[in-house]
Amino acid sequence: MARVLIVGCGCRGQALTRALRARGHAVRGTTRDERRRAAIEAAGAEVWIGDPDRIASISYALDGVTILCWLMGSASGPAEKLEALHGSRLSMLLERTIDTTVRGVLYEAAGSVEPSLLAGGAEQVRSACSYSEIPHALLEADPADHERWLVAALERVDELLSFTRV
């Protein structure tokens, strides 16, 4: 069993939560909005109230986590906030994973966010994870195709978990 942290536990994150829970994994899902708690808990995740735009608010959510899922490929908001989510905020979170139990990072590299931002985020994940020797995977399935996206997400998580087994 592994503990998976889903940063961005919206509809797709909740579907991933249900599938991971069915496989026996523990899941922690983040949300900025207390009003989303019931839906995330109903999916089977432990809720963490935190804002990925303020990494300090989710840093402690990494406690005991094996796999970190950054599901921000379809985040919405002003351009500068999206740039930060896939740039400086992502970088800051990746730096904080070095001294944690995180042994795999899944980055959602497809979605409605500007493709150049997603490509930049994917490169940051590759670079930071290579430096810290943490396995990583890119989730490149189209999030509009929910079923295919979920299958791909589970495959990527399984790949990352295969690196954690001794």
C-alpha positions in Angstrom: 0.0 0.0 0.0 1.2 3.5 -0.8 0.0 7.0 0.2 -0.7 9.2 -2.8 -1.1 13.0 -2.6 -3.2 14.5 -5.3 -2.7 18.2 -5.6 -5.7 19.4 -7.6 -8.4 16.9 -6.4 -11.2 18.0 -8.6 -13.4 15.7 -10.7 -10.6 13.8 -12.3 -8.6 13.7 -9.1 -11.6 12.2 -7.3 -12.0 9.6 -10.0 -8.3 8.7 -9.5 -8.9 8.6 -5.8 -11.7 6.1 -6.1 -9.6 3.9 -8.4 -6.5 4.1 -6.1 -8.6 3.3 -3.0 -10.1 0.3 -4.8 -6.5 -0.9 -5.2 -5.9 -0.5 -1.4 -3.9 2.8 -1.5 -4.4 5.7 0.9 -5.0 9.0 -0.8 -4.7 12.6 0.4 -6.4 15.2 -1.8 -5.9 18.9 -1.7 -8.4 21.7 -2.2 -8.4 25.4 -1.7 -12.0 25.4 -0.7 -13.5 23.9 2.4 -16.8 23.5 0.6 -15.2 20.8 -1.6 -14.3 18.6 1.5 -17.5 16.4 1.4 -17.0 15.5 -2.3 -13.3 14.6 -1.8 -14.0 12.6 1.3 -16.9 10.8 -0.5 -14.3 9.7 -3.1 -12.2 8.2 -0.3 -9.5 10.7 0.2 -8.2 12.4 3.3 -8.7 16.1 2.7 -5.9 18.7 3.0 -7.0 22.3 2.7 -4.2 24.1 1.0 -3.5 26.3 -2.0 -0.9 25.2 -4.6 -0.3 28.9 -5.2 1.0 29.0 -1.6 3.3 26.0 -1.4 3.8 26.4 2.4 0.1 25.6 2.8 0.5 22.1 1.3 4.1 21.3 2.4 3.0 19.3 5.4 0.6 17.3 3.2 3.7 15.5 1.9 4.1 13.8 5.2 4.1 10.0 4.6 3.4 10.4 0.9 5.0 7.9 -1.6 3.6 9.4 -4.9 2.9 13.1 -5.5 0.4 13.8 -8.3 0.4 17.4 -9.6 -2.9 17.5 -11.5 -2.9 21.1 -12.7 -3.1 20.6 -16.5 -6.6 22.2 -16.6 -6.2 24.7 -13.9 -7.9 28.0 -14.6 -7.1 31.6 -13.6 -5.1 34.6 -14.6 -2.1 33.9 -16.9 0.4 34.9 -14.2 -1.1 32.4 -11.7 -1.0 29.6 -14.2 2.6 30.5 -15.1 3.5 30.3 -11.4 1.6 26.9 -10.9 3.7 25.3 -13.7 6.8 27.3 -13.0 7.9 28.8 -9.7 5.3 27.1 -7.4 6.0 23.7 -9.0 9.7 24.2 -8.7 9.4 25.1 -5.0 7.3 22.0 -4.3 9.8 19.8 -6.1 12.6 21.2 -4.0 10.7 20.4 -0.9 10.2 16.8 -1.9 13.9 16.0 -1.6 13.8 15.5 2.2 10.4 13.7 2.3 9.1 10.2 1.8 8.1 11.1 -1.8 9.5 8.4 -4.2 7.6 9.4 -7.4 6.2 12.4 -9.0 3.3 12.4 -11.6 2.9 15.6 -13.6 -0.2 16.2 -15.6 1.3 17.5 -18.9 -1.9 17.8 -20.9 -5.0 19.9 -20.4 -6.4 23.3 -21.1 -3.4 25.2 -19.8 -1.2 26.8 -22.5 0.9 24.0 -24.0 4.1 25.9 -23.5 3.5 26.2 -19.8 2.8 22.5 -19.6 6.0 21.7 -21.5 8.0 24.0 -19.2 6.5 22.3 -16.2 7.3 18.9 -17.6 10.9 20.0 -18.1 11.1 21.2 -14.5 9.8 17.9 -13.3 12.4 16.0 -15.4 15.2 18.2 -14.2 14.3 18.3 -10.5 13.6 14.6 -10.3 16.7 13.7 -12.2 18.8 15.8 -9.8 17.1 14.4 -6.7 16.9 10.9 -8.2 13.2 10.6 -7.7 11.3 8.7 -10.5 8.8 10.8 -12.4 6.1 10.3 -15.0 4.2 12.6 -17.3 0.5 12.2 -17.7 -0.1 13.2 -21.3 -3.6 11.7 -21.9 -6.3 14.2 -22.9 -8.2 15.1 -19.8 -11.4 15.6 -21.9 -11.5 11.9 -22.4 -12.1 11.0 -18.8 -11.9 7.2 -19.2 -8.7 7.2 -21.2 -7.2 9.8 -18.8 -8.0 7.6 -15.8 -6.5 4.5 -17.3 -3.3 6.5 -18.2 -3.1 8.0 -14.7 -3.3 4.6 -13.1 -0.7 3.2 -15.5 1.7 6.1 -14.6 1.1 5.7 -10.9 1.8 1.9 -11.2 5.0 2.7 -13.1 6.1 5.0 -10.3 5.2 2.5 -7.6 7.2 -0.2 -9.4 10.3 1.9 -8.6 9.5 1.9 -4.9 9.3 -1.8 -4.5 12.3 -3.7 -3.2 
